Amino acid sequence: MKTAIKVIETLKEAGFQAYMVGGAVRDFLLGKIPQDVDVASSASPHQVKALFKRTVDTGIEHGTVLVLLDGEGIEVTTFRTDGSYSDNRRPDSVEFVQSLEEDLKRRDFTINAMAMTEQLDIIDPFGGKDDLKKQIIRAAGDPNQRFQEDALRMLRAVRFSGQLNFMIEENTVHSIQRHAPLIHTIAVERLKAELDKIFANPNTQKSMAYLKASSLTAFLPAGHLFETDWKLYHPTGKSVYGWFYLLHKQNQPFSEVRDYRFSNEEKRLIEKSLELAKLEFWDQWTFYQYSIDQLEMASRATGKKLDPSAAKKRLPIHSKSDLAASGLDLMRWSGDRSGPWLKTWLEKLEKKVVYGELENDKELIKDWFLHEYHRHT
């Protein structure tokens, strides 16, 4: 916050209004240390750029400039009102204004529509401070208008319910139910980003209950899957576990949620964890074949008591490259060229070493291989 206060002081010395706004104010009032502190100001983007040596035009068409100061980046956005939202996501136009209250009117929820001075005084035109005390998520102003402007706000309300462990105010819930079909207009990448946060937050069960009660599940891609039983879900802080859990719980393949456009790494982690969770018996070869993350997710979901890191450490090798003998060695010892046989024998060797039936020593491996290879050819 110190850097944001320095930015505010510079803006005010130049004759402009400036305040901390948004989630940082909410978190400060909740006794948390704000992570990203945003500033709203009466200064235009060009006036902001003129006052600071280092800036980045992160969203200058919407009034936002990133000020780089003391090793931090502080977003400064000009007070504005938004035009119509033809795509139910972003304003078609913005108008810069000189009124803080006009700027706060366009924000999503009362708890995010507060501002704070550099002296830490709170400006709260919509009762956000009172809603924080009551632990309520309430739309700022008319909820119907807020959700028609930006349909993603409906999913954000659901996310905040679990992130903060708050209730969603009744009129706000009813408005989400009425406007739930608008969630179709939101890009799937934005939907996934919010769902990822829901799966990682400490009260996922509460958020998922609201997701169903709000009717959003009826309009989200693969929405029916989110209606599974979340009682046994214990958040790990990793969103990918939520996606794995809902598929594992309903015995569904990864393809059911592929519309959410996962990274290749996420896809592999989910698919391998689903494969692993179906294995009834786990042994050294299982621990060797699967990663620690895969073992952690599958063991958590299946109730297996396992320390994946310890299980991995006990293995004599952790990959094929750890073997004391290579494919070239097997070809040289056998006198045969490369072919399908090589993969078969390397796997036999791996298993022997992993199971502790053969010491990972080159001469011992050579003796074993020559004996077994000639016996089977």
C-alpha positions as CSV (number, residue, x, y, z in Angstrom):
1,M,0.0,0.0,0.0
2,K,2.9,2.3,0.6
3,T,3.6,2.6,-3.1
4,A,0.0,3.3,-3.9
5,I,-0.1,6.0,-1.3
6,K,3.0,7.6,-2.9
7,V,1.2,7.5,-6.3
8,I,-1.8,9.2,-4.7
9,E,0.3,11.9,-3.1
10,T,2.0,12.7,-6.4
11,L,-1.4,12.9,-8.2
12,K,-2.9,15.1,-5.4
13,E,0.2,17.4,-5.4
14,A,-0.6,18.0,-9.1
15,G,-4.1,19.0,-8.2
16,F,-6.0,15.8,-9.0
17,Q,-8.2,13.6,-6.9
18,A,-6.9,10.1,-6.2
19,Y,-8.1,7.1,-4.1
20,M,-7.4,3.5,-3.5
21,V,-10.3,1.4,-4.8
22,G,-11.7,-2.1,-5.3
23,G,-10.6,-5.3,-3.7
24,A,-7.7,-3.7,-1.9
25,V,-10.1,-1.6,0.2
26,R,-12.2,-4.6,0.9
27,D,-9.2,-6.7,2.0
28,F,-7.9,-3.9,4.2
29,L,-11.2,-3.6,6.0
30,L,-11.2,-7.4,6.5
31,G,-7.8,-7.2,8.2
32,K,-5.9,-8.7,5.2
33,I,-2.8,-7.4,3.5
34,P,-3.9,-6.1,0.1
35,Q,-2.0,-7.7,-2.7
36,D,-2.8,-5.6,-5.8
37,V,-3.7,-2.0,-5.0
38,D,-5.6,-0.1,-7.7
39,V,-5.9,3.7,-7.8
40,A,-8.8,5.8,-9.3
41,S,-8.1,9.4,-10.2
42,S,-9.6,12.4,-11.8
43,A,-6.4,12.7,-13.9
44,S,-6.7,11.6,-17.5
45,P,-4.4,8.8,-18.7
46,H,-2.1,11.4,-20.5
47,Q,-1.9,13.5,-17.3
48,V,-1.0,10.4,-15.3
49,K,1.8,9.5,-17.8
50,A,3.1,13.0,-17.6
51,L,3.6,12.8,-13.8
52,F,5.5,9.5,-13.7
53,K,8.8,8.5,-15.3
54,R,7.8,4.9,-16.0
55,T,4.4,3.9,-17.2
56,V,2.8,1.2,-19.3
57,D,-0.4,1.6,-21.4
58,T,-2.2,-1.5,-20.1
59,G,-5.7,-0.3,-21.0
60,I,-5.4,3.3,-22.0
61,E,-8.6,3.2,-24.1
62,H,-10.5,2.5,-20.9
63,G,-8.5,5.0,-18.9
64,T,-5.9,2.6,-17.3
65,V,-2.2,3.3,-17.0
66,L,0.3,1.1,-15.1
67,V,2.6,3.2,-13.0
68,L,6.0,1.5,-12.3
69,L,7.4,2.8,-9.0
70,D,9.7,1.3,-6.3
71,G,9.7,-2.1,-8.0
72,E,5.9,-2.3,-8.0
73,G,3.2,-1.7,-10.6
74,I,0.1,0.4,-9.6
75,E,-2.8,0.6,-12.0
76,V,-4.2,4.1,-12.2
77,T,-7.6,4.4,-13.8
78,T,-9.4,7.7,-14.7
79,F,-12.8,8.2,-13.1
80,R,-15.3,7.0,-15.7
81,T,-18.8,5.9,-16.5
82,D,-19.5,3.1,-18.9
83,G,-21.6,3.2,-22.1
84,S,-23.8,0.3,-23.2
85,Y,-22.7,-3.3,-23.0
86,S,-23.7,-4.9,-26.2
87,D,-21.7,-8.1,-25.5
88,N,-22.7,-8.3,-21.8
89,R,-19.0,-8.2,-20.9
90,R,-17.2,-4.9,-21.8
91,P,-18.5,-1.4,-22.3
92,D,-18.8,-0.3,-25.9
93,S,-17.5,3.1,-24.8
94,V,-16.4,4.9,-21.7
95,E,-16.7,8.5,-20.6
96,F,-14.2,10.1,-18.3
97,V,-15.7,12.0,-15.4
98,Q,-14.6,14.1,-12.4
99,S,-16.8,12.3,-9.8
100,L,-15.6,9.5,-7.7
101,E,-19.1,8.4,-6.8
102,E,-20.0,8.2,-10.5
103,D,-17.0,5.9,-10.9
104,L,-17.9,3.7,-8.0
105,K,-21.5,3.3,-9.3
106,R,-20.3,1.1,-12.2
107,R,-18.6,-1.5,-9.9
108,D,-20.0,-4.9,-9.3
109,F,-20.7,-5.4,-5.6
110,T,-21.0,-3.0,-2.7
111,I,-18.0,-4.6,-1.0
112,N,-15.9,-3.7,-4.1
113,A,-17.4,-0.2,-4.5
114,M,-15.6,1.6,-1.8
115,A,-12.6,4.0,-1.9
116,M,-9.9,4.9,0.6
117,T,-7.8,8.0,1.0
118,E,-4.1,8.1,1.7
119,Q,-5.0,8.7,5.3
120,L,-7.0,5.4,5.2
121,D,-10.4,7.1,5.5
122,I,-13.2,5.1,3.8
123,I,-15.6,6.5,1.2
124,D,-18.6,4.2,1.0
125,P,-21.6,5.5,-0.9
126,F,-23.3,2.1,-1.3
127,G,-23.0,0.5,2.2
128,G,-20.2,-1.8,1.4
129,K,-18.7,-1.5,4.9
130,D,-22.0,-2.6,6.5
131,D,-22.2,-5.5,4.0
132,L,-18.7,-6.6,5.0
133,K,-19.8,-6.7,8.6
134,K,-22.9,-8.7,7.8
135,Q,-20.8,-10.9,5.4
136,I,-23.1,-10.3,2.5
137,I,-22.4,-10.0,-1.2
138,R,-24.8,-7.5,-2.7
139,A,-24.8,-5.9,-6.2
140,A,-24.0,-2.2,-6.2
141,G,-27.2,-0.5,-7.3
142,D,-29.6,-2.4,-9.5
143,P,-28.5,-6.1,-9.8
144,N,-30.3,-6.5,-13.0
145,Q,-28.4,-3.7,-14.6
146,R,-25.1,-4.9,-13.1
147,F,-25.5,-8.4,-14.6
148,Q,-26.8,-7.2,-18.0
149,E,-23.7,-5.0,-18.2
150,D,-21.3,-7.8,-17.4
151,A,-22.6,-11.3,-17.2
152,L,-19.4,-12.6,-15.7
153,R,-20.3,-10.8,-12.5
154,M,-22.8,-13.5,-11.8
155,L,-20.0,-16.1,-11.6
156,R,-17.9,-13.6,-9.6
157,A,-20.6,-13.4,-7.0
158,V,-20.5,-17.2,-6.7
159,R,-16.7,-17.1,-6.4
160,F,-16.7,-14.5,-3.7
161,S,-19.2,-16.5,-1.6
162,G,-16.6,-19.2,-1.2
163,Q,-13.5,-16.9,-1.2
164,L,-14.9,-14.8,1.6
165,N,-17.3,-17.3,3.1
166,F,-20.1,-14.8,2.7
167,M,-23.8,-15.2,1.8
168,I,-25.2,-13.7,-1.5
169,E,-28.0,-11.3,-0.7
170,E,-31.4,-12.6,-1.8
171,N,-32.3,-10.0,-4.5
172,T,-28.8,-10.5,-6.0
173,V,-29.4,-14.3,-6.1
174,H,-32.8,-13.8,-7.7
175,S,-31.3,-11.5,-10.3
176,I,-28.6,-14.1,-11.2
177,Q,-31.4,-16.7,-11.6
178,R,-33.2,-14.4,-14.0
179,H,-30.1,-13.6,-16.0
180,A,-28.3,-16.9,-15.9
181,P,-28.7,-17.5,-19.7
182,L,-26.5,-14.5,-20.3
183,I,-23.5,-16.5,-19.1
184,H,-23.5,-18.0,-22.6
185,T,-22.1,-14.7,-23.9
186,I,-18.9,-14.9,-21.8
187,A,-15.7,-16.3,-23.4
188,V,-14.9,-19.7,-22.1
189,E,-11.4,-18.6,-21.0
190,R,-13.0,-16.1,-18.6
191,L,-15.4,-18.7,-17.3
192,K,-12.6,-21.1,-16.6
193,A,-10.6,-18.4,-14.8
194,E,-13.4,-17.8,-12.3
195,L,-14.1,-21.6,-11.9
196,D,-10.4,-22.1,-11.3
197,K,-10.6,-19.6,-8.4
198,I,-13.7,-21.3,-7.1
199,F,-12.0,-24.7,-7.0
200,A,-9.0,-23.2,-5.2
201,N,-10.8,-21.1,-2.6
202,P,-11.3,-22.4,0.9
203,N,-15.1,-22.8,0.8
204,T,-15.6,-24.5,-2.6
205,Q,-18.7,-26.3,-1.3
206,K,-20.5,-23.0,-0.6
207,S,-19.7,-21.7,-4.0
208,M,-20.8,-24.8,-5.8
209,A,-24.1,-24.8,-3.8
210,Y,-24.7,-21.2,-5.1
211,L,-23.7,-22.2,-8.6
212,K,-26.5,-24.8,-8.6
213,A,-29.1,-22.6,-6.8
214,S,-28.4,-19.7,-9.1
215,S,-29.3,-21.8,-12.2
216,L,-25.9,-21.0,-13.8
217,T,-25.1,-24.8,-14.1
218,A,-27.9,-25.0,-16.6
219,F,-26.1,-22.6,-19.0
220,L,-22.4,-23.4,-18.4
221,P,-20.5,-25.8,-20.7
222,A,-20.8,-29.2,-19.0
223,G,-22.8,-27.5,-16.3
224,H,-24.5,-30.6,-15.1
225,L,-21.1,-32.0,-13.9
226,F,-20.8,-29.1,-11.4
227,E,-23.9,-30.4,-9.6
228,T,-22.1,-33.4,-8.1
229,D,-21.7,-34.0,-4.4
230,W,-18.9,-31.7,-3.1
231,K,-19.1,-32.8,0.6
232,L,-15.9,-34.8,0.3
233,Y,-14.0,-32.1,-1.6
234,H,-11.2,-30.6,0.4
235,P,-9.5,-27.7,-1.5
236,T,-5.8,-28.0,-2.0
237,G,-5.3,-24.5,-3.3
238,K,-4.7,-26.0,-6.8
239,S,-7.7,-25.4,-9.1
240,V,-6.9,-28.5,-11.3
241,Y,-7.9,-30.7,-8.4
242,G,-11.5,-29.4,-8.7
243,W,-11.7,-30.4,-12.3
244,F,-10.2,-33.8,-11.6
245,Y,-12.6,-34.3,-8.6
246,L,-15.8,-33.6,-10.5
247,L,-14.8,-36.0,-13.3
248,H,-13.6,-38.7,-11.0
249,K,-16.7,-38.4,-8.8
250,Q,-18.9,-39.0,-11.8
251,N,-16.6,-41.5,-13.6
252,Q,-16.4,-39.2,-16.6
253,P,-13.5,-38.7,-19.1
254,F,-11.6,-35.5,-19.6
255,S,-13.3,-34.9,-22.9
256,E,-16.4,-33.9,-21.0
257,V,-14.8,-30.6,-19.9
258,R,-12.4,-30.0,-22.8
259,D,-14.4,-27.0,-24.0
260,Y,-12.8,-25.0,-21.2
261,R,-9.5,-25.1,-23.1
262,F,-7.0,-26.5,-20.6
263,S,-3.2,-26.2,-21.1
264,N,-1.5,-29.4,-22.2
265,E,0.0,-29.7,-18.8
266,E,-3.4,-29.5,-17.0
267,K,-4.9,-32.0,-19.5
268,R,-2.2,-34.5,-18.9
269,L,-2.4,-34.1,-15.1
270,I,-6.1,-34.7,-15.1
271,E,-6.1,-37.6,-17.5
272,K,-3.2,-39.4,-15.8
273,S,-4.8,-38.8,-12.4
274,L,-8.1,-40.2,-13.6
275,E,-6.3,-43.3,-15.0
276,L,-4.4,-43.7,-11.7
277,A,-7.6,-43.4,-9.6
278,K,-9.1,-46.4,-11.4
279,L,-6.2,-48.7,-10.4
280,E,-7.2,-50.9,-7.5
281,F,-3.7,-51.9,-6.5
282,W,-0.7,-49.5,-6.2
283,D,2.9,-50.7,-5.9
284,Q,6.4,-49.5,-6.7
285,W,5.8,-49.6,-10.4
286,T,2.7,-47.3,-9.9
287,F,4.8,-44.8,-7.9
288,Y,7.5,-45.0,-10.6
289,Q,5.1,-44.4,-13.5
290,Y,3.1,-41.5,-12.1
291,S,4.2,-38.0,-10.9
292,I,3.9,-36.7,-7.4
293,D,1.0,-34.4,-8.4
294,Q,-0.9,-37.3,-10.0
295,L,-0.3,-39.5,-7.0
296,E,-1.4,-36.7,-4.6
297,M,-4.7,-36.0,-6.5
298,A,-5.6,-39.6,-7.0
299,S,-4.8,-40.7,-3.4
300,R,-6.8,-37.7,-2.0
301,A,-9.8,-38.6,-4.1
302,T,-9.7,-42.3,-3.4
303,G,-8.9,-42.0,0.3
304,K,-5.6,-43.8,0.1
305,K,-3.2,-42.9,2.9
306,L,0.0,-42.1,1.0
307,D,2.9,-39.7,1.1
308,P,3.8,-39.5,-2.6
309,S,7.1,-37.8,-2.0
310,A,8.2,-40.5,0.4
311,A,7.0,-43.3,-1.9
312,K,9.0,-41.7,-4.7
313,K,12.2,-41.3,-2.6
314,R,12.2,-45.0,-1.7
315,L,12.4,-46.0,-5.4
316,P,15.9,-47.1,-6.6
317,I,15.5,-45.1,-9.8
318,H,13.1,-42.3,-10.9
319,S,13.3,-42.5,-14.7
320,K,14.8,-44.6,-17.5
321,S,17.8,-42.3,-17.6
322,D,18.7,-43.4,-14.1
323,L,19.3,-46.9,-15.3
324,A,23.0,-48.0,-15.2
325,A,22.6,-49.5,-18.7
326,S,21.1,-47.9,-21.8
327,G,19.5,-49.2,-25.0
328,L,22.9,-48.9,-26.7
329,D,24.3,-51.3,-24.1
330,L,21.6,-53.8,-24.7
331,M,22.2,-53.7,-28.5
332,R,25.9,-54.1,-28.0
333,W,25.5,-57.0,-25.6
334,S,23.0,-58.7,-27.8
335,G,24.6,-58.0,-31.1
336,D,21.1,-57.0,-32.5
337,R,20.0,-53.8,-34.2
338,S,17.3,-51.6,-32.7
339,G,13.8,-52.8,-33.0
340,P,10.6,-53.4,-31.1
341,W,12.5,-55.9,-28.9
342,L,14.5,-53.1,-27.4
343,K,11.6,-51.3,-25.8
344,T,10.3,-54.6,-24.4
345,W,13.6,-55.4,-22.8
346,L,14.2,-51.9,-21.4
347,E,10.8,-52.1,-19.7
348,K,11.6,-55.5,-18.3
349,L,14.9,-54.1,-17.0
350,E,13.1,-51.0,-15.5
351,K,10.6,-53.2,-13.7
352,K,13.3,-55.5,-12.3
353,V,15.2,-52.5,-10.9
354,V,12.1,-50.7,-9.6
355,Y,10.8,-53.8,-7.8
356,G,14.3,-54.3,-6.2
357,E,14.8,-57.6,-7.9
358,L,17.9,-56.4,-9.7
359,E,20.5,-54.0,-8.4
360,N,21.1,-50.9,-10.6
361,D,24.7,-52.0,-11.4
362,K,25.9,-52.2,-15.0
363,E,27.8,-55.5,-14.7
364,L,24.9,-57.1,-12.8
365,I,22.5,-55.9,-15.4
366,K,24.7,-57.2,-18.2
367,D,24.8,-60.7,-16.5
368,W,21.0,-60.7,-16.0
369,F,20.3,-59.5,-19.6
370,L,22.6,-62.0,-21.4
371,H,21.2,-64.9,-19.4
372,E,17.6,-63.9,-19.9
373,Y,17.9,-62.6,-23.5
374,H,19.6,-65.8,-24.8
375,R,17.2,-67.9,-22.9
376,H,14.2,-66.3,-24.7
377,T,15.6,-66.0,-28.2
